[in-house]
Amino acid sequence: MAGMRDIAYSRAALRVLDRMPANVAARIRAKIEQYAADPESLANNVKALQNAEAGFRLRVGDWRILFDEAGNVIAVIKIAPRGGAYE
């Protein structure tokens, strides 16, 4: 198993995390960290995206985390509720 990868949050993603309820934000951060440590563990909740600014999306309940992977870094680009994530 490869080591834990670094996670970089965009300013917009951090803003969304700050505004949501603390328990939801903690759950989202935990899922992102779990994916960084072991991508296979969340394979069923991660999908590659077509024609989007991000390469992948991670589903956490009704929230979508759009991110890209570059080498050892996971770049979290956008965090949004299900309906508005892909606009």
URBEL-V721499 format. One record per residue. N is the residue number from 0. SS is DSSP state (H for helix, E for strand, L for the rest). PSI is psi in whole degrees, 0 to 359 (* if undefined). OMEGA is omega in whole degrees, -180 to 180 (999 if undefined). Layout:
<<N | SS | PSI | OMEGA> <N | SS | PSI | OMEGA>>
This chain:
<<0 | L | 133 | 177> <1 | L | 161 | -179> <2 | L | 176 | 178> <3 | L | 135 | 178> <4 | L | 158 | 179> <5 | E | 151 | 179> <6 | E | 127 | 177> <7 | E | 123 | -180> <8 | E | 137 | 173> <9 | L | 162 | 178> <10 | H | 318 | -179> <11 | H | 319 | -180> <12 | H | 318 | 179> <13 | H | 322 | 180> <14 | H | 316 | 180> <15 | H | 317 | 179> <16 | H | 320 | -179> <17 | H | 329 | -174> <18 | H | 341 | -177> <19 | L | 165 | 178> <20 | L | 143 | -174> <21 | H | 322 | -177> <22 | H | 324 | 178> <23 | H | 316 | 179> <24 | H | 319 | -180> <25 | H | 321 | 179> <26 | H | 318 | 180> <27 | H | 314 | 178> <28 | H | 319 | -180> <29 | H | 319 | 180> <30 | H | 319 | 179> <31 | H | 318 | 179> <32 | H | 322 | 178> <33 | H | 318 | 179> <34 | H | 320 | -180> <35 | H | 323 | -178> <36 | H | 322 | -175> <37 | L | 86 | -177> <38 | H | 327 | -178> <39 | H | 331 | -175> <40 | H | 335 | -178> <41 | H | 22 | -174> <42 | H | 326 | -178> <43 | H | 343 | 180> <44 | H | 1 | -179> <45 | E | 130 | 178> <46 | E | 144 | 173> <47 | E | 140 | -178> <48 | L | 148 | 173> <49 | L | 141 | 172> <50 | L | 42 | 178> <51 | L | 165 | -179> <52 | L | 339 | 179> <53 | L | 155 | -179> <54 | L | 332 | -174> <55 | E | 162 | 172> <56 | E | 142 | 177> <57 | E | 132 | -179> <58 | E | 127 | 175> <59 | E | 97 | -176> <60 | L | 235 | 180> <61 | L | 6 | -178> <62 | E | 151 | 176> <63 | E | 132 | 177> <64 | E | 115 | 179> <65 | E | 129 | -176> <66 | E | 165 | 176> <67 | E | 154 | 175> <68 | E | 128 | 175> <69 | E | 106 | -179> <70 | L | 241 | -176> <71 | L | 10 | -175> <72 | E | 134 | 172> <73 | E | 118 | -178> <74 | E | 109 | 179> <75 | E | 114 | -173> <76 | E | 319 | -173> <77 | E | 141 | 173> <78 | E | 124 | -175> <79 | E | 157 | 173> <80 | E | 156 | -173> <81 | H | 311 | -175> <82 | H | 324 | -172> <83 | H | 5 | -171> <84 | L | 330 | -169> <85 | L | 13 | -179> <86 | L | * | 999>>
